[in-house]
Amino acid sequence: MRVLRSRAPAVPMLDLGHLNPEQRRAVETVRGPLLVLAGAGSGKTRVVVHRIANLLAHGVEPEAILAVTFTNKAAAEMRERVGALTQPEVAARLTVSTFHAFGLQVVRAHHRHVGLGRRFAIFDAQDQLALLRRLMQQVSLAGRDLDPKRILARISLLKNAGVTPEAFAGRARADDDYEVMVAELYPRYERALRAANAVDFDDLIVLPLRLLEENAAVREALQGRYRHFLVDEYQDTSRVQVRLLRALAARAESICAVGDDDQSIYAWRGAEVENILRFEQSFPGTTEVKLTQNYRSTGRILEAANAVIAKNPARRGKSLWTAGGAGEPIRVVVCPDGDAEAEWVTEEALRLVHEGRRRWDDVAILFRTNGQARPFEEALRRHHVPYRLVGGTRFFDRKEVRDGLAYLRILHNPHDDVALARIVNFPARGIGETTLERAFASAREQGGSLWSALRRIERLPGCERAAPSVLEFVDLVERYRARAAQASSLAGLAADLFEEVDLFEAVRASVKSREAGQVKVEILRGLVDSIAGFEARNPGAGLGQYLGMIALEGKEEAPEEKGKLHLLTLHAAKGLEFPIVFLVGVEEGFLPHSGMMGAEQDLPEERRLAYVGITRAKERLYLTRARERRSRGRVVPRVPSRFLEDLPPESYEEVDACEAESALSEAAYEAGVHFFEAMKARLRGESEG
């Protein structure tokens, strides 16, 4: 199929004069495979947006372009900026989405070919965990205490690597308890998903790939439509995502991957840095462009970042530089212990904000793991510093919201066992655990779902007493499912359902405090408001579209709160920038970390994490550590991070927190004296006037 082209350019030609030479080359190379190695702060987004606009200006139809990124926020921003450069109505015709959102579109369009019903559910991490725990109850653990989160993580890594249950069963090591259990549970997990007419996030990549590889009609349609591809954050792709991309782009006129191997920090969720290191093997004839001019950080910050990352053996060599000045030296701060570190950082942030006319949202405290946040939260609270802990409980993760969503999910797909088990007896309606266990057992025997078993509850031995309550619940669901099929207002339907089952009162009564109960009620009402807002933005959309949106977007961070200091992990800081950064806990065991969830230490990835942390800073960077920390009731000496040894001597200065505290107290006293003297003089002047 030939490329769809308009008879004349849909948009005027672009002015590329404001791009640097490397950026311009990346924008103007519009044929064949292109790898853009975009260093931190090098204007990557500008290049991505201008490249799409340049294709449109040269007559490429918007429908022929597929641009993929890793967050819905980034996809929305990309579309908006392309619209500003071209025309909003042209940008609206582009396919700009995450890998998973694109995969969902494909699965929805061809659900029958992958064995799914039209109203399939999307299980998030909590749903997957609930399903896996139920499956673990069905197998013999032989006294082994195994973490279901680790088992689920291994299953996800296998799916991201394209390894099927059958393939893994033949290579699982008998001396590894987790591999033995994964071999047992992985096929059960896949069967349970299909029985519930559900998919997990990994399936949104795996199933489209299967369609492309096995269904000629689907392959022809997708390859014929999309002829120009752009993938942002390519270093974060998994093996199966690259396979999907190769299958889609087999007949493409151009494919552009933008990324930075030095910022590949998501191996724990299936990302493989080898994808960007071996890009030419996947796409022969590649042109490579390096973006190394940095528009974010000072010279000294970049010197430190370059020195730390240069020690990684497998990387595409590049060194960031800036046309700006060297800036202030980095401060390497040594504190007596963890509490002193938190106190020093908080007081220094106070000083910078009060003396330097900075806002609190100019400041970020970055750490390797969530467990490091506690002493900083305590210190910030003591000093009444407003802060936002990124990664706290999100709206759609709150219990009362998940309860409400579970009711809506079973209206959409009653075979969703996880949602059904969650609310079949909440609020309490006389359906106990014994009844549920018998219903689940019947479902397994019949090869069906929990819903199917509940509908025939009268025929299940031992369920006679609960049968009337179960059938009343089944009737409730059937009534509201019929209403949902014809509802003019999904928000009104949800509000009526929640009122009829007394859900508002149930969440109010779930806590002792009347005030806390009312907060929970308002949060649940917020779910109804969310549905109303979705309907206003998407006229004609149904319940399935809303639930799909929540599954894909509900896990992203809430919009940034103004006026609050940022407290976040290095992973959460990726893609962000701040004028002032405190990178704390720069010690062996923290950064580099000794290994997560039983995994071995990945030193190259830890070095990339340090690089990401350093390059978040625009103007001021502090690297802090403690001489000792209290752990499990003992005082443990700490070793400075090996990454500190890599810093060029001219890029930093060392600060002893004990000496600095004394000097700071004296300076604060002097500042206080001057402040009050100035105020007295001002008041005398006003009274005389």
Secondary structure, DSSP 8 states (H G I E B T S, - for coil): ----B-SS-SS-----TTS-HHHHHHHH--SEEEEEEE-TTS-HHHHHHHHHHHHHHTTB-GGGEEEEES-HHHHHHHHHHHHHHS-HHHHTTSEEEEHHHHHHHHHHHTGGGGT--TT-EEE-HHHHHHHHHHHHTTS--TT----HHHHHHHHHHHHHTT--HHHHHTT--TT-HHHHHHHHHHHHHHHHHHHTTEEETTHHHHHHHHHHHH-HHHHHHHHHH--EEEESSGGG-BHHHHHHHHHHTTT-SEEEEEE-GGG---GGGTB-THHHHTHHHHSSS-EEEEE-B-SSS-HHHHHHHHHHHTT-SSS-----B-SS---S-EEEEEEEEHHHHHHHHHHHHHHHHHHTT--GGGEEEEESSGGGSHHHHHHHHHTT--EEETTS--GGGSHHHHHHHHHHHHHH-TT-HHHHHHHTTSS--S--HHHHHHHHHHHHHHT--HHHHHHTGGGSTT-TTTHHHHHHHHHHHHHHHHHHHH-S-HHHHHHHHHHHTTHHHHHHHTSS-HHHHHHHHHHHHHHHHHHHHHHHHSTT--HHHHHHHHHHHTTS-----TT-EEEEEHHHHTT--EEEEEE---BTBBTTBS-STT----HHHHHHHHHHHHTTEEEEEEEEEEEEEEETTEEEE--B-GGGGGS-GGGEEEEEHHHHHHHHHHHHHHHHHHHHHHHHHHHHHHHH-
